[in-house]
């Protein structure tokens, strides 16, 4: 049986009133936030790490990544455990909404706008039930150089 490559399944989540989506094939699981272990040096992107069944996974607050203020009332939120090229990463989001199936041909390219407003992390845009979702390129969200911002002094 030939696999249908004409449709893409996307897991949708919210950050405030903004709606995002990621390819469901990249998500390993969705969990409630867990107790964070701190990092030796404070990071703008990473909140800390969690221990998920013996695997240490860094946690990225997506509000920080997009320069959004912290949620005013502490919402429980969710962690999307995603698979990057070399490791797992937990994305802290406000809420996971649903999984949508979108025809590949209906995904629009991201607008070609100036960098610095987060559009460099957007693969494309799709619509579902009259709502717009920005499809994220999760591989561009985090690279080791983001954490190693200062050279170590020896």
N, C-alpha and C positions, 0 to 999 in steps of 0.2 A: 504494500500500500504506500503510495507516494504521500509524503508529508506536505501539508498545505503551508506554503511559504508566502501566501498572499495576505495573510492576516498576522498581526502581532498582538500578543497578550501583554498588557501593561498593568502593573500594580500602581494604583493612584494613592497619593497622600497629600496632606495639606500642611502648609506652614502659614498660620494666620488665615487670611482670605485668599492666598495664592495656592494654586493647584499644580501638582507635579506628578510625573509618572516615570517609572523605570521598567525596563524589560523584565518580565517575570522570570525569565530563564536565568537572570543574574542573582535573584533573591534565593537565599538558602532557607531562611525562615523569618518570621515576624514574631517578636517577643515583647513582653512588658519590660520597661527599664529595670535595670539591676543595679546593685551597689557598685559604684565606680571605685577603682583603685587609682590613686593619683599618679602623675608622671613626675620624674625627677625635676624637670623644668617646665614651667607653664607654657602652654601652647595656645595660640589664638584659635586653632582649628580643632584640636582634640581636647575633649573633656577629661579623658582618662582611658582606662582599659577595663574590660569586664572579663570574667572567667566563665566561658560557656562550655560546660562539659570538658574541662581540662584544656581548652584552647583559649589563649589570651588574644582578645580582639580589641583594637582601638575603637573608641567611640567618637564620632564627629557630630557635633551639634549643627544641623543644617541651617538653623537660624543664624548662627555665627558665620557659616560659610557664605551666606548671602547678605551678611551685614544687617540682619533684621534684629530688632530689639528682642530681648527675652520675653517669653509669654508673661503677661501681667499676672494672671492667676495661674498658679502652678497646675498645669494640666498633666495628667499622667503620661500622655504621649506613648509612643511605640518606638522600638528599635527594629530597623530593617537590617538584617544581616545579609550583606551582599558580598559577592565573590569578585575580587579584583584579580589582576594578573598574577600577583605573587602572594596575596594574603586575603584574609577576610577583613571586612570593615563594617562596623555598626553605624548606621545613619539614624540619628535621633530626630524624629519628626513629631509634629503635633498629633496627627491622627492618620491611620490608614483607612482609606475610604472603600475601595472596591477594586475588582479586577475587570478591566474592559478589554474587549477584542476590537482592534481597529484594522480596517483594510490598509495594507502597506501604502497603497496609492493615495490614501487620504491624509497621510502625514505630510505636513507642510514644512519646508525648511525654516529654520530659525531666522528671524529678521537680521539683516546685516547691519548691526548697530555698533556703536562704540563699545569698547571693552570696559570692564570695571563695574558693570551693572549685573553681572552674573550670567549674561547671555553666552559667554564663552563656554559654559557648562551645559548648554542646551543643544541637543541633537536636532530637535524638531518640535513641532507643535501639532496637537491633534484636538479634535472636538468630539465630545460625547455628551449626549443629553443637553445640548446647548451650553455646555461648560468647556472652557479651554484648559488643556493640560500641557504644561511644558515638559517634554521628554528629556530627561537628564542623561548625559554621558557620564556614567559613574566613574569611568577610568580617568576622566579629567578632574574629578573632584579632589583627588588626593594623590599626591606624589611625595616620595620621601623628602624631597627638597623643601616641601612646605614646612616640615617639622624641623629640619636642620637649617634654620635661618641664620644662625651665627656659627662661625667656625669655632671648634673647641680650642681653648688655649692650653698649651702644654708646657 
